[in-house]
């Protein structure tokens, strides 16, 4: 049975990243990782809607504080892709981000890092 046209979605729009300090996290994702700010607006009395573009994708991230089951630092394993992991490593280090060393695996070269809240990210080189 061919199910290629049975998809009920057209993609992944937003990934919620749980944070403590939205403003500090916005600076990290914008200034260190280079994610442009897509939207920012009042959302609740104690929170803003802060959404950033993930360059090269149609997927954005939202910096959230309001999900009780998503404590700050509770996300791990989101994978970013880069054309040149060694250059990305140098850039991230120059911007003050403490990353792992560039490592090799059967799928290619990668590094890992955490945001200020401890959310874990992986960056690997596109093949």
N, C-alpha and C positions, 0 to 999 in steps of 0.2 A: 504494500500500500504506500503510495507516494504522499507524504505529509508536508512537502515543501511549501504548499500554499495554505496550510491549515493554521498558521500562526495567528494568535489572537492579539499580538502586540506588534508594534513597529520599532521597538528599541527600548533602551534604558534611558530615562530622562534625568532622574536625580537620585543621587546616593546621599543619604543622611549621615553626617559625621557628628557624633556626639562630643560636645566641647563644654568647658566650664565658662570660658571668657570669649564671647563671640568676637569682640574687637581685637583682642590679641591673636586669636586664631585667624581672623580675616587678614591681619598683617602677615602672619606666617604663610598662609596659602597664596597670598597675592605677591608678597615681596621675595620670599625665599623660593617658592615653587613656581612663581610666575603665572598663577591662575588669575585671569582677568575677572573683575567683579561684574557679574551679570545683572543682579538685582539686589537692592537693599531698601527695605521699607519697614516701618513699624508693623509688628505682628501681634504682639501682646504687650501688656503693660511692662512686663519684665524681660521681653525678648524682641529681637528684630528678625526679619526674614533676610538672611544673608546667603546669597547664592553666587557661586563662582563657576566659571567655565573651566573645564579640563581641556587644555589646548589639544587640538588634533582630533577631538571627539565631539559627538553630539550630546554627551552626558555631562551634567553639572553636578556639583556637590552643594549641599545645604548645611550650614553650620547650625546644629540644633542643640537646644538645652531643655526641651520640654517632654521628651519621652522617658518615662520612669524606668522602662526596661532597657534603656540604652544609656548606661552611665558614661561620663566622659572617659575616653581611653578604651572603650569597649569594642572597638572595631579593629580587626586585623586582617591582613591578607589581601588588601586591595592592591591590584597590580597596575602600575603605570608602565608605559612603553617609551623608549627613547631610541633615536637613531644611533647614538654614540654614548655608550655607558661610561666610558672613560672621561669624555668631555663633561658629561652630566655630573659625574663624581667631582671633578675639579670645580665646576660651577657651584655645586651645592656646598662643598667645603669652603669655598671663597665667601659664600653668603652666610657662613657660620653654622651650617647644619652638620651635626654629628651623625655620620652614616657609617654603616659597616664598610669594610673594604669591598672592592669589586671581587665577586666570586664567580666561579664557573660551575655549571651544572649541565646535565645532558641537554637541556633545552636552551642553553646559552649563558651569557654573562648577566649578572644581576647584583644589586645592592639592596640593603634594607635600611629603613629609618623610621623614626616615630615623630609625630607632631608634638606640640607642647603638652598635650593632654595624655600622650601615650598611645594614641591610635597608630597601629602598625601598618606601614606601607612597604611595598616591594617595587623596585624599578628594574625592568630588564630591557636588554637591548633587542630591538626588533631584528628578526632574521631576514 
